Amino acid sequence: MLITIAKKTPVKIIACTGFVDWALYESSPHWLLDCSLEKISKLLAEEILEGMDLYNYMAPIIKRTRAKAGVIKVGTGYQNINGF
């Protein structure tokens, strides 16, 4: 979808990689809660270097698209920085 939109607009689209609040994911606890920092870092780097996951890491497999992320989004807890 992102590639289709990007081809039809005259402006540059920069996709970001990262994860939203765990509470917004359907499965709880989300599988990322059990991942090491190294594994999460590898997933984010692969979205920049190889392509973004078609399924947003919600499927049991990872399928890379041609669209690559250009930035990494980050977030914190409300008025503080939380660990995970």
HTML snippet that shows the backbone in 3Dmol.js (N, CA, C, O; Angstrom):
<script src="https://3Dmol.org/build/3Dmol-min.js"></script>
<div id="view" style="width:600px;height:400px;position:relative"></div>
<script>
const pdb = `
ATOM      1  N   MET A   1       0.814  -1.182   0.000  1.00  0.00           N
ATOM      2  CA  MET A   1       0.000   0.000   0.000  1.00  0.00           C
ATOM      3  C   MET A   1       0.868   1.260   0.000  1.00  0.00           C
ATOM      4  O   MET A   1       0.600   2.195  -0.755  1.00  0.00           O
ATOM      5  N   LEU A   2       1.893   1.289   0.832  1.00  0.00           N
ATOM      6  CA  LEU A   2       2.756   2.464   0.915  1.00  0.00           C
ATOM      7  C   LEU A   2       3.435   2.750  -0.423  1.00  0.00           C
ATOM      8  O   LEU A   2       3.543   3.908  -0.827  1.00  0.00           O
ATOM      9  N   ILE A   3       3.882   1.729  -1.097  1.00  0.00           N
ATOM     10  CA  ILE A   3       4.538   1.910  -2.391  1.00  0.00           C
ATOM     11  C   ILE A   3       3.547   2.466  -3.412  1.00  0.00           C
ATOM     12  O   ILE A   3       3.901   3.347  -4.196  1.00  0.00           O
ATOM     13  N   THR A   4       2.329   1.971  -3.411  1.00  0.00           N
ATOM     14  CA  THR A   4       1.294   2.464  -4.330  1.00  0.00           C
ATOM     15  C   THR A   4       1.020   3.952  -4.088  1.00  0.00           C
ATOM     16  O   THR A   4       0.948   4.731  -5.038  1.00  0.00           O
ATOM     17  N   ILE A   5       0.870   4.336  -2.851  1.00  0.00           N
ATOM     18  CA  ILE A   5       0.630   5.745  -2.515  1.00  0.00           C
ATOM     19  C   ILE A   5       1.822   6.593  -2.924  1.00  0.00           C
ATOM     20  O   ILE A   5       1.653   7.665  -3.505  1.00  0.00           O
ATOM     21  N   ALA A   6       3.029   6.121  -2.624  1.00  0.00           N
ATOM     22  CA  ALA A   6       4.230   6.881  -2.949  1.00  0.00           C
ATOM     23  C   ALA A   6       4.361   7.132  -4.445  1.00  0.00           C
ATOM     24  O   ALA A   6       4.839   8.191  -4.854  1.00  0.00           O
ATOM     25  N   LYS A   7       3.943   6.175  -5.264  1.00  0.00           N
ATOM     26  CA  LYS A   7       4.027   6.333  -6.718  1.00  0.00           C
ATOM     27  C   LYS A   7       3.020   7.345  -7.245  1.00  0.00           C
ATOM     28  O   LYS A   7       3.218   7.909  -8.321  1.00  0.00           O
ATOM     29  N   LYS A   8       1.942   7.583  -6.502  1.00  0.00           N
ATOM     30  CA  LYS A   8       0.875   8.458  -6.979  1.00  0.00           C
ATOM     31  C   LYS A   8       0.929   9.873  -6.412  1.00  0.00           C
ATOM     32  O   LYS A   8       0.063  10.690  -6.723  1.00  0.00           O
ATOM     33  N   THR A   9       1.901  10.167  -5.610  1.00  0.00           N
ATOM     34  CA  THR A   9       1.988  11.502  -5.022  1.00  0.00           C
ATOM     35  C   THR A   9       3.295  12.176  -5.432  1.00  0.00           C
ATOM     36  O   THR A   9       4.312  11.500  -5.585  1.00  0.00           O
ATOM     37  N   PRO A  10       3.285  13.499  -5.612  1.00  0.00           N
ATOM     38  CA  PRO A  10       4.507  14.196  -6.005  1.00  0.00           C
ATOM     39  C   PRO A  10       5.465  14.460  -4.842  1.00  0.00           C
ATOM     40  O   PRO A  10       6.581  14.930  -5.062  1.00  0.00           O
ATOM     41  N   VAL A  11       5.051  14.168  -3.622  1.00  0.00           N
ATOM     42  CA  VAL A  11       5.929  14.418  -2.470  1.00  0.00           C
ATOM     43  C   VAL A  11       6.634  13.134  -2.062  1.00  0.00           C
ATOM     44  O   VAL A  11       6.157  12.035  -2.343  1.00  0.00           O
ATOM     45  N   LYS A  12       7.753  13.281  -1.409  1.00  0.00           N
ATOM     46  CA  LYS A  12       8.506  12.126  -0.912  1.00  0.00           C
ATOM     47  C   LYS A  12       7.860  11.624   0.374  1.00  0.00           C
ATOM     48  O   LYS A  12       7.503  12.417   1.245  1.00  0.00           O
ATOM     49  N   ILE A  13       7.711  10.325   0.491  1.00  0.00           N
ATOM     50  CA  ILE A  13       7.186   9.710   1.702  1.00  0.00           C
ATOM     51  C   ILE A  13       8.328   8.993   2.402  1.00  0.00           C
ATOM     52  O   ILE A  13       9.029   8.181   1.797  1.00  0.00           O
ATOM     53  N   ILE A  14       8.509   9.296   3.671  1.00  0.00           N
ATOM     54  CA  ILE A  14       9.538   8.625   4.460  1.00  0.00           C
ATOM     55  C   ILE A  14       8.824   7.765   5.498  1.00  0.00           C
ATOM     56  O   ILE A  14       8.175   8.278   6.410  1.00  0.00           O
ATOM     57  N   ALA A  15       8.954   6.467   5.347  1.00  0.00           N
ATOM     58  CA  ALA A  15       8.329   5.525   6.276  1.00  0.00           C
ATOM     59  C   ALA A  15       9.200   5.391   7.515  1.00  0.00           C
ATOM     60  O   ALA A  15      10.416   5.570   7.452  1.00  0.00           O
ATOM     61  N   CYS A  16       8.575   5.078   8.635  1.00  0.00           N
ATOM     62  CA  CYS A  16       9.357   4.868   9.854  1.00  0.00           C
ATOM     63  C   CYS A  16       9.183   3.446  10.351  1.00  0.00           C
ATOM     64  O   CYS A  16       8.178   2.792  10.073  1.00  0.00           O
ATOM     65  N   THR A  17      10.168   2.982  11.084  1.00  0.00           N
ATOM     66  CA  THR A  17      10.103   1.682  11.725  1.00  0.00           C
ATOM     67  C   THR A  17      10.039   1.908  13.223  1.00  0.00           C
ATOM     68  O   THR A  17      10.477   2.945  13.721  1.00  0.00           O
ATOM     69  N   GLY A  18       9.508   0.968  13.919  1.00  0.00           N
ATOM     70  CA  GLY A  18       9.361   1.070  15.370  1.00  0.00           C
ATOM     71  C   GLY A  18       8.108   0.328  15.785  1.00  0.00           C
ATOM     72  O   GLY A  18       7.462  -0.318  14.959  1.00  0.00           O
ATOM     73  N   PHE A  19       7.765   0.414  17.039  1.00  0.00           N
ATOM     74  CA  PHE A  19       6.611  -0.309  17.551  1.00  0.00           C
ATOM     75  C   PHE A  19       5.730   0.634  18.353  1.00  0.00           C
ATOM     76  O   PHE A  19       6.219   1.572  18.983  1.00  0.00           O
ATOM     77  N   VAL A  20       4.439   0.382  18.325  1.00  0.00           N
ATOM     78  CA  VAL A  20       3.498   1.196  19.085  1.00  0.00           C
ATOM     79  C   VAL A  20       3.350   0.625  20.487  1.00  0.00           C
ATOM     80  O   VAL A  20       3.961  -0.391  20.821  1.00  0.00           O
ATOM     81  N   ASP A  21       2.555   1.268  21.286  1.00  0.00           N
ATOM     82  CA  ASP A  21       2.277   0.828  22.652  1.00  0.00           C
ATOM     83  C   ASP A  21       1.826  -0.631  22.644  1.00  0.00           C
ATOM     84  O   ASP A  21       0.935  -0.997  21.878  1.00  0.00           O
ATOM     85  N   TRP A  22       2.423  -1.457  23.479  1.00  0.00           N
ATOM     86  CA  TRP A  22       2.113  -2.890  23.512  1.00  0.00           C
ATOM     87  C   TRP A  22       0.623  -3.129  23.722  1.00  0.00           C
ATOM     88  O   TRP A  22       0.086  -4.107  23.202  1.00  0.00           O
ATOM     89  N   ALA A  23      -0.050  -2.277  24.457  1.00  0.00           N
ATOM     90  CA  ALA A  23      -1.479  -2.472  24.742  1.00  0.00           C
ATOM     91  C   ALA A  23      -2.331  -2.420  23.478  1.00  0.00           C
ATOM     92  O   ALA A  23      -3.458  -2.914  23.479  1.00  0.00           O
ATOM     93  N   LEU A  24      -1.817  -1.834  22.408  1.00  0.00           N
ATOM     94  CA  LEU A  24      -2.579  -1.717  21.171  1.00  0.00           C
ATOM     95  C   LEU A  24      -2.502  -2.966  20.297  1.00  0.00           C
ATOM     96  O   LEU A  24      -3.259  -3.097  19.335  1.00  0.00           O
ATOM     97  N   TYR A  25      -1.596  -3.880  20.626  1.00  0.00           N
ATOM     98  CA  TYR A  25      -1.487  -5.110  19.859  1.00  0.00           C
ATOM     99  C   TYR A  25      -2.562  -6.097  20.291  1.00  0.00           C
ATOM    100  O   TYR A  25      -2.962  -6.111  21.455  1.00  0.00           O
ATOM    101  N   GLU A  26      -3.028  -6.915  19.367  1.00  0.00           N
ATOM    102  CA  GLU A  26      -4.101  -7.861  19.650  1.00  0.00           C
ATOM    103  C   GLU A  26      -3.682  -8.941  20.645  1.00  0.00           C
ATOM    104  O   GLU A  26      -4.435  -9.264  21.563  1.00  0.00           O
ATOM    105  N   SER A  27      -2.503  -9.492  20.469  1.00  0.00           N
ATOM    106  CA  SER A  27      -2.060 -10.556  21.367  1.00  0.00           C
ATOM    107  C   SER A  27      -1.412  -9.937  22.599  1.00  0.00           C
ATOM    108  O   SER A  27      -0.627  -8.995  22.487  1.00  0.00           O
ATOM    109  N   SER A  28      -1.732 -10.450  23.736  1.00  0.00           N
ATOM    110  CA  SER A  28      -1.175  -9.914  24.974  1.00  0.00           C
ATOM    111  C   SER A  28      -0.761 -11.085  25.850  1.00  0.00           C
ATOM    112  O   SER A  28      -1.596 -11.960  26.081  1.00  0.00           O
ATOM    113  N   PRO A  29       0.458 -11.169  26.353  1.00  0.00           N
ATOM    114  CA  PRO A  29       1.516 -10.198  26.077  1.00  0.00           C
ATOM    115  C   PRO A  29       2.073 -10.374  24.667  1.00  0.00           C
ATOM    116  O   PRO A  29       2.119 -11.488  24.145  1.00  0.00           O
ATOM    117  N   HIS A  30       2.483  -9.302  24.072  1.00  0.00           N
ATOM    118  CA  HIS A  30       3.010  -9.330  22.715  1.00  0.00           C
ATOM    119  C   HIS A  30       4.344 -10.064  22.694  1.00  0.00           C
ATOM    120  O   HIS A  30       5.106  -9.990  23.657  1.00  0.00           O
ATOM    121  N   TRP A  31       4.631 -10.767  21.610  1.00  0.00           N
ATOM    122  CA  TRP A  31       5.858 -11.569  21.513  1.00  0.00           C
ATOM    123  C   TRP A  31       7.117 -10.738  21.652  1.00  0.00           C
ATOM    124  O   TRP A  31       8.157 -11.267  22.045  1.00  0.00           O
ATOM    125  N   LEU A  32       7.056  -9.439  21.338  1.00  0.00           N
ATOM    126  CA  LEU A  32       8.249  -8.601  21.465  1.00  0.00           C
ATOM    127  C   LEU A  32       8.698  -8.428  22.908  1.00  0.00           C
ATOM    128  O   LEU A  32       9.864  -8.130  23.167  1.00  0.00           O
ATOM    129  N   LEU A  33       7.778  -8.614  23.844  1.00  0.00           N
ATOM    130  CA  LEU A  33       8.149  -8.491  25.255  1.00  0.00           C
ATOM    131  C   LEU A  33       9.188  -9.526  25.660  1.00  0.00           C
ATOM    132  O   LEU A  33       9.928  -9.319  26.622  1.00  0.00           O
ATOM    133  N   ASP A  34       9.248 -10.635  24.936  1.00  0.00           N
ATOM    134  CA  ASP A  34      10.213 -11.694  25.224  1.00  0.00           C
ATOM    135  C   ASP A  34      11.482 -11.590  24.390  1.00  0.00           C
ATOM    136  O   ASP A  34      12.383 -12.415  24.544  1.00  0.00           O
ATOM    137  N   CYS A  35      11.575 -10.594  23.510  1.00  0.00           N
ATOM    138  CA  CYS A  35      12.752 -10.432  22.649  1.00  0.00           C
ATOM    139  C   CYS A  35      13.849  -9.648  23.362  1.00  0.00           C
ATOM    140  O   CYS A  35      13.583  -8.766  24.178  1.00  0.00           O
ATOM    141  N   SER A  36      15.068  -9.992  23.033  1.00  0.00           N
ATOM    142  CA  SER A  36      16.206  -9.250  23.574  1.00  0.00           C
ATOM    143  C   SER A  36      16.341  -7.920  22.844  1.00  0.00           C
ATOM    144  O   SER A  36      15.816  -7.749  21.744  1.00  0.00           O
ATOM    145  N   LEU A  37      17.034  -7.000  23.453  1.00  0.00           N
ATOM    146  CA  LEU A  37      17.306  -5.711  22.823  1.00  0.00           C
ATOM    147  C   LEU A  37      18.047  -5.908  21.509  1.00  0.00           C
ATOM    148  O   LEU A  37      17.817  -5.169  20.552  1.00  0.00           O
ATOM    149  N   GLU A  38      18.932  -6.896  21.452  1.00  0.00           N
ATOM    150  CA  GLU A  38      19.675  -7.187  20.226  1.00  0.00           C
ATOM    151  C   GLU A  38      18.748  -7.644  19.105  1.00  0.00           C
ATOM    152  O   GLU A  38      18.925  -7.238  17.956  1.00  0.00           O
ATOM    153  N   LYS A  39      17.759  -8.485  19.421  1.00  0.00           N
ATOM    154  CA  LYS A  39      16.818  -8.979  18.413  1.00  0.00           C
ATOM    155  C   LYS A  39      15.935  -7.842  17.899  1.00  0.00           C
ATOM    156  O   LYS A  39      15.691  -7.745  16.696  1.00  0.00           O
ATOM    157  N   ILE A  40      15.459  -6.992  18.792  1.00  0.00           N
ATOM    158  CA  ILE A  40      14.633  -5.851  18.383  1.00  0.00           C
ATOM    159  C   ILE A  40      15.446  -4.894  17.525  1.00  0.00           C
ATOM    160  O   ILE A  40      14.955  -4.394  16.513  1.00  0.00           O
ATOM    161  N   SER A  41      16.688  -4.634  17.924  1.00  0.00           N
ATOM    162  CA  SER A  41      17.568  -3.753  17.146  1.00  0.00           C
ATOM    163  C   SER A  41      17.794  -4.317  15.749  1.00  0.00           C
ATOM    164  O   SER A  41      17.813  -3.571  14.771  1.00  0.00           O
ATOM    165  N   LYS A  42      17.965  -5.637  15.656  1.00  0.00           N
ATOM    166  CA  LYS A  42      18.165  -6.294  14.363  1.00  0.00           C
ATOM    167  C   LYS A  42      16.924  -6.132  13.474  1.00  0.00           C
ATOM    168  O   LYS A  42      17.048  -5.841  12.285  1.00  0.00           O
ATOM    169  N   LEU A  43      15.730  -6.321  14.048  1.00  0.00           N
ATOM    170  CA  LEU A  43      14.492  -6.156  13.277  1.00  0.00           C
ATOM    171  C   LEU A  43      14.368  -4.741  12.719  1.00  0.00           C
ATOM    172  O   LEU A  43      14.003  -4.564  11.557  1.00  0.00           O
ATOM    173  N   LEU A  44      14.666  -3.742  13.533  1.00  0.00           N
ATOM    174  CA  LEU A  44      14.562  -2.354  13.084  1.00  0.00           C
ATOM    175  C   LEU A  44      15.604  -2.043  12.007  1.00  0.00           C
ATOM    176  O   LEU A  44      15.299  -1.367  11.024  1.00  0.00           O
ATOM    177  N   ALA A  45      16.819  -2.529  12.188  1.00  0.00           N
ATOM    178  CA  ALA A  45      17.864  -2.308  11.184  1.00  0.00           C
ATOM    179  C   ALA A  45      17.499  -2.974   9.860  1.00  0.00           C
ATOM    180  O   ALA A  45      17.756  -2.414   8.795  1.00  0.00           O
ATOM    181  N   GLU A  46      16.904  -4.161   9.918  1.00  0.00           N
ATOM    182  CA  GLU A  46      16.508  -4.856   8.693  1.00  0.00           C
ATOM    183  C   GLU A  46      15.409  -4.098   7.947  1.00  0.00           C
ATOM    184  O   GLU A  46      15.352  -4.149   6.719  1.00  0.00           O
ATOM    185  N   GLU A  47      14.543  -3.401   8.669  1.00  0.00           N
ATOM    186  CA  GLU A  47      13.506  -2.622   7.996  1.00  0.00           C
ATOM    187  C   GLU A  47      14.111  -1.440   7.241  1.00  0.00           C
ATOM    188  O   GLU A  47      13.535  -0.973   6.258  1.00  0.00           O
ATOM    189  N   ILE A  48      15.240  -0.967   7.681  1.00  0.00           N
ATOM    190  CA  ILE A  48      15.931   0.132   6.998  1.00  0.00           C
ATOM    191  C   ILE A  48      16.798  -0.404   5.855  1.00  0.00           C
ATOM    192  O   ILE A  48      16.813   0.168   4.765  1.00  0.00           O
ATOM    193  N   LEU A  49      17.501  -1.475   6.098  1.00  0.00           N
ATOM    194  CA  LEU A  49      18.463  -1.988   5.126  1.00  0.00           C
ATOM    195  C   LEU A  49      17.862  -2.937   4.089  1.00  0.00           C
ATOM    196  O   LEU A  49      18.302  -2.949   2.939  1.00  0.00           O
ATOM    197  N   GLU A  50      16.856  -3.735   4.483  1.00  0.00           N
ATOM    198  CA  GLU A  50      16.319  -4.769   3.590  1.00  0.00           C
ATOM    199  C   GLU A  50      14.899  -4.479   3.108  1.00  0.00           C
ATOM    200  O   GLU A  50      14.589  -4.718   1.942  1.00  0.00           O
ATOM    201  N   GLY A  51      14.051  -3.980   3.965  1.00  0.00           N
ATOM    202  CA  GLY A  51      12.660  -3.712   3.619  1.00  0.00           C
ATOM    203  C   GLY A  51      11.757  -3.937   4.816  1.00  0.00           C
ATOM    204  O   GLY A  51      12.079  -4.700   5.728  1.00  0.00           O
ATOM    205  N   MET A  52      10.623  -3.260   4.794  1.00  0.00           N
ATOM    206  CA  MET A  52       9.692  -3.350   5.907  1.00  0.00           C
ATOM    207  C   MET A  52       8.869  -4.642   5.836  1.00  0.00           C
ATOM    208  O   MET A  52       8.618  -5.175   4.755  1.00  0.00           O
ATOM    209  N   ASP A  53       8.457  -5.130   7.003  1.00  0.00           N
ATOM    210  CA  ASP A  53       7.664  -6.353   7.056  1.00  0.00           C
ATOM    211  C   ASP A  53       6.246  -6.085   6.579  1.00  0.00           C
ATOM    212  O   ASP A  53       5.587  -5.162   7.058  1.00  0.00           O
ATOM    213  N   LEU A  54       5.783  -6.881   5.650  1.00  0.00           N
ATOM    214  CA  LEU A  54       4.450  -6.735   5.080  1.00  0.00           C
ATOM    215  C   LEU A  54       3.360  -6.858   6.141  1.00  0.00           C
ATOM    216  O   LEU A  54       2.309  -6.226   6.027  1.00  0.00           O
ATOM    217  N   TYR A  55       3.602  -7.665   7.168  1.00  0.00           N
ATOM    218  CA  TYR A  55       2.581  -7.964   8.166  1.00  0.00           C
ATOM    219  C   TYR A  55       2.749  -7.194   9.479  1.00  0.00           C
ATOM    220  O   TYR A  55       2.061  -7.488  10.457  1.00  0.00           O
ATOM    221  N   ASN A  56       3.652  -6.215   9.509  1.00  0.00           N
ATOM    222  CA  ASN A  56       3.893  -5.433  10.733  1.00  0.00           C
ATOM    223  C   ASN A  56       4.218  -6.317  11.932  1.00  0.00           C
ATOM    224  O   ASN A  56       3.831  -6.006  13.059  1.00  0.00           O
ATOM    225  N   TYR A  57       4.915  -7.396  11.697  1.00  0.00           N
ATOM    226  CA  TYR A  57       5.332  -8.343  12.732  1.00  0.00           C
ATOM    227  C   TYR A  57       4.166  -8.964  13.492  1.00  0.00           C
ATOM    228  O   TYR A  57       4.319  -9.368  14.645  1.00  0.00           O
ATOM    229  N   MET A  58       3.003  -9.041  12.851  1.00  0.00           N
ATOM    230  CA  MET A  58       1.846  -9.670  13.481  1.00  0.00           C
ATOM    231  C   MET A  58       1.624 -11.093  12.974  1.00  0.00           C
ATOM    232  O   MET A  58       0.782 -11.811  13.514  1.00  0.00           O
ATOM    233  N   ALA A  59       2.358 -11.510  11.958  1.00  0.00           N
ATOM    234  CA  ALA A  59       2.217 -12.859  11.411  1.00  0.00           C
ATOM    235  C   ALA A  59       3.335 -13.744  11.971  1.00  0.00           C
ATOM    236  O   ALA A  59       4.319 -13.238  12.510  1.00  0.00           O
ATOM    237  N   PRO A  60       3.185 -15.038  11.844  1.00  0.00           N
ATOM    238  CA  PRO A  60       4.245 -15.922  12.337  1.00  0.00           C
ATOM    239  C   PRO A  60       5.495 -15.909  11.453  1.00  0.00           C
ATOM    240  O   PRO A  60       6.518 -16.489  11.818  1.00  0.00           O
ATOM    241  N   ILE A  61       5.417 -15.252  10.297  1.00  0.00           N
ATOM    242  CA  ILE A  61       6.577 -15.148   9.416  1.00  0.00           C
ATOM    243  C   ILE A  61       6.848 -13.680   9.112  1.00  0.00           C
ATOM    244  O   ILE A  61       5.970 -12.834   9.280  1.00  0.00           O
ATOM    245  N   ILE A  62       8.049 -13.384   8.670  1.00  0.00           N
ATOM    246  CA  ILE A  62       8.407 -12.032   8.247  1.00  0.00           C
ATOM    247  C   ILE A  62       8.557 -12.049   6.736  1.00  0.00           C
ATOM    248  O   ILE A  62       9.293 -12.874   6.194  1.00  0.00           O
ATOM    249  N   LYS A  63       7.869 -11.146   6.052  1.00  0.00           N
ATOM    250  CA  LYS A  63       7.962 -11.025   4.602  1.00  0.00           C
ATOM    251  C   LYS A  63       8.348  -9.585   4.291  1.00  0.00           C
ATOM    252  O   LYS A  63       7.548  -8.667   4.469  1.00  0.00           O
ATOM    253  N   ARG A  64       9.558  -9.399   3.834  1.00  0.00           N
ATOM    254  CA  ARG A  64      10.072  -8.060   3.547  1.00  0.00           C
ATOM    255  C   ARG A  64       9.489  -7.522   2.240  1.00  0.00           C
ATOM    256  O   ARG A  64       9.347  -8.258   1.263  1.00  0.00           O
ATOM    257  N   THR A  65       9.153  -6.232   2.235  1.00  0.00           N
ATOM    258  CA  THR A  65       8.675  -5.557   1.036  1.00  0.00           C
ATOM    259  C   THR A  65       9.829  -4.761   0.427  1.00  0.00           C
ATOM    260  O   THR A  65      10.923  -4.717   0.990  1.00  0.00           O
ATOM    261  N   ARG A  66       9.583  -4.136  -0.718  1.00  0.00           N
ATOM    262  CA  ARG A  66      10.599  -3.276  -1.329  1.00  0.00           C
ATOM    263  C   ARG A  66      10.697  -1.942  -0.608  1.00  0.00           C
ATOM    264  O   ARG A  66      11.716  -1.259  -0.711  1.00  0.00           O
ATOM    265  N   ALA A  67       9.656  -1.560   0.121  1.00  0.00           N
ATOM    266  CA  ALA A  67       9.654  -0.282   0.847  1.00  0.00           C
ATOM    267  C   ALA A  67      10.571  -0.383   2.060  1.00  0.00           C
ATOM    268  O   ALA A  67      10.451  -1.302   2.870  1.00  0.00           O
ATOM    269  N   LYS A  68      11.479   0.564   2.172  1.00  0.00           N
ATOM    270  CA  LYS A  68      12.416   0.591   3.296  1.00  0.00           C
ATOM    271  C   LYS A  68      12.112   1.777   4.191  1.00  0.00           C
ATOM    272  O   LYS A  68      11.723   2.844   3.716  1.00  0.00           O
ATOM    273  N   ALA A  69      12.293   1.582   5.489  1.00  0.00           N
ATOM    274  CA  ALA A  69      12.097   2.672   6.443  1.00  0.00           C
ATOM    275  C   ALA A  69      13.238   3.663   6.322  1.00  0.00           C
ATOM    276  O   ALA A  69      14.375   3.290   6.030  1.00  0.00           O
ATOM    277  N   GLY A  70      12.924   4.934   6.550  1.00  0.00           N
ATOM    278  CA  GLY A  70      13.948   5.976   6.500  1.00  0.00           C
ATOM    279  C   GLY A  70      14.301   6.532   7.860  1.00  0.00           C
ATOM    280  O   GLY A  70      15.319   7.206   8.013  1.00  0.00           O
ATOM    281  N   VAL A  71      13.460   6.254   8.859  1.00  0.00           N
ATOM    282  CA  VAL A  71      13.712   6.733  10.225  1.00  0.00           C
ATOM    283  C   VAL A  71      13.217   5.679  11.214  1.00  0.00           C
ATOM    284  O   VAL A  71      12.421   4.807  10.866  1.00  0.00           O
ATOM    285  N   ILE A  72      13.700   5.775  12.444  1.00  0.00           N
ATOM    286  CA  ILE A  72      13.229   4.928  13.531  1.00  0.00           C
ATOM    287  C   ILE A  72      12.439   5.811  14.483  1.00  0.00           C
ATOM    288  O   ILE A  72      12.951   6.825  14.958  1.00  0.00           O
ATOM    289  N   LYS A  73      11.196   5.435  14.765  1.00  0.00           N
ATOM    290  CA  LYS A  73      10.401   6.201  15.725  1.00  0.00           C
ATOM    291  C   LYS A  73      10.661   5.668  17.124  1.00  0.00           C
ATOM    292  O   LYS A  73      10.903   4.477  17.321  1.00  0.00           O
ATOM    293  N   VAL A  74      10.607   6.554  18.068  1.00  0.00           N
ATOM    294  CA  VAL A  74      10.781   6.163  19.462  1.00  0.00           C
ATOM    295  C   VAL A  74       9.705   6.839  20.292  1.00  0.00           C
ATOM    296  O   VAL A  74       9.115   7.829  19.859  1.00  0.00           O
ATOM    297  N   GLY A  75       9.453   6.329  21.444  1.00  0.00           N
ATOM    298  CA  GLY A  75       8.474   6.916  22.341  1.00  0.00           C
ATOM    299  C   GLY A  75       8.855   6.625  23.778  1.00  0.00           C
ATOM    300  O   GLY A  75       9.716   5.789  24.051  1.00  0.00           O
ATOM    301  N   THR A  76       8.214   7.313  24.674  1.00  0.00           N
ATOM    302  CA  THR A  76       8.454   7.118  26.103  1.00  0.00           C
ATOM    303  C   THR A  76       7.115   6.992  26.804  1.00  0.00           C
ATOM    304  O   THR A  76       6.061   7.167  26.192  1.00  0.00           O
ATOM    305  N   GLY A  77       7.163   6.692  28.068  1.00  0.00           N
ATOM    306  CA  GLY A  77       5.952   6.721  28.876  1.00  0.00           C
ATOM    307  C   GLY A  77       5.559   8.174  29.111  1.00  0.00           C
ATOM    308  O   GLY A  77       6.335   9.084  28.819  1.00  0.00           O
ATOM    309  N   TYR A  78       4.374   8.391  29.632  1.00  0.00           N
ATOM    310  CA  TYR A  78       3.895   9.752  29.873  1.00  0.00           C
ATOM    311  C   TYR A  78       4.785  10.441  30.898  1.00  0.00           C
ATOM    312  O   TYR A  78       4.807  10.053  32.067  1.00  0.00           O
ATOM    313  N   GLN A  79       5.502  11.438  30.473  1.00  0.00           N
ATOM    314  CA  GLN A  79       6.403  12.275  31.280  1.00  0.00           C
ATOM    315  C   GLN A  79       7.526  11.479  31.964  1.00  0.00           C
ATOM    316  O   GLN A  79       8.089  11.934  32.960  1.00  0.00           O
ATOM    317  N   ASN A  80       7.844  10.315  31.441  1.00  0.00           N
ATOM    318  CA  ASN A  80       8.986   9.554  31.948  1.00  0.00           C
ATOM    319  C   ASN A  80       9.428   8.552  30.891  1.00  0.00           C
ATOM    320  O   ASN A  80       8.720   8.320  29.911  1.00  0.00           O
ATOM    321  N   ILE A  81      10.583   7.969  31.092  1.00  0.00           N
ATOM    322  CA  ILE A  81      11.084   6.943  30.184  1.00  0.00           C
ATOM    323  C   ILE A  81      10.955   5.602  30.881  1.00  0.00           C
ATOM    324  O   ILE A  81      11.499   5.408  31.968  1.00  0.00           O
ATOM    325  N   ASN A  82      10.243   4.685  30.267  1.00  0.00           N
ATOM    326  CA  ASN A  82      10.007   3.367  30.836  1.00  0.00           C
ATOM    327  C   ASN A  82      10.883   2.331  30.186  1.00  0.00           C
ATOM    328  O   ASN A  82      11.166   2.426  28.992  1.00  0.00           O
ATOM    329  N   GLY A  83      11.315   1.352  30.932  1.00  0.00           N
ATOM    330  CA  GLY A  83      11.990   0.191  30.359  1.00  0.00           C
ATOM    331  C   GLY A  83      10.939  -0.773  29.852  1.00  0.00           C
ATOM    332  O   GLY A  83       9.749  -0.578  30.101  1.00  0.00           O
ATOM    333  N   PHE A  84      11.364  -1.827  29.133  1.00  0.00           N
ATOM    334  CA  PHE A  84      10.383  -2.836  28.734  1.00  0.00           C
ATOM    335  C   PHE A  84      10.821  -4.181  29.166  1.00  0.00           C
ATOM    336  O   PHE A  84      10.125  -5.166  28.921  1.00  0.00           O
TER     337      PHE A  84
END
`;
const viewer = $3Dmol.createViewer("view");
viewer.addModel(pdb, "pdb");
viewer.setStyle({}, {cartoon: {color: "spectrum"}});
viewer.zoomTo();
viewer.render();
</script>
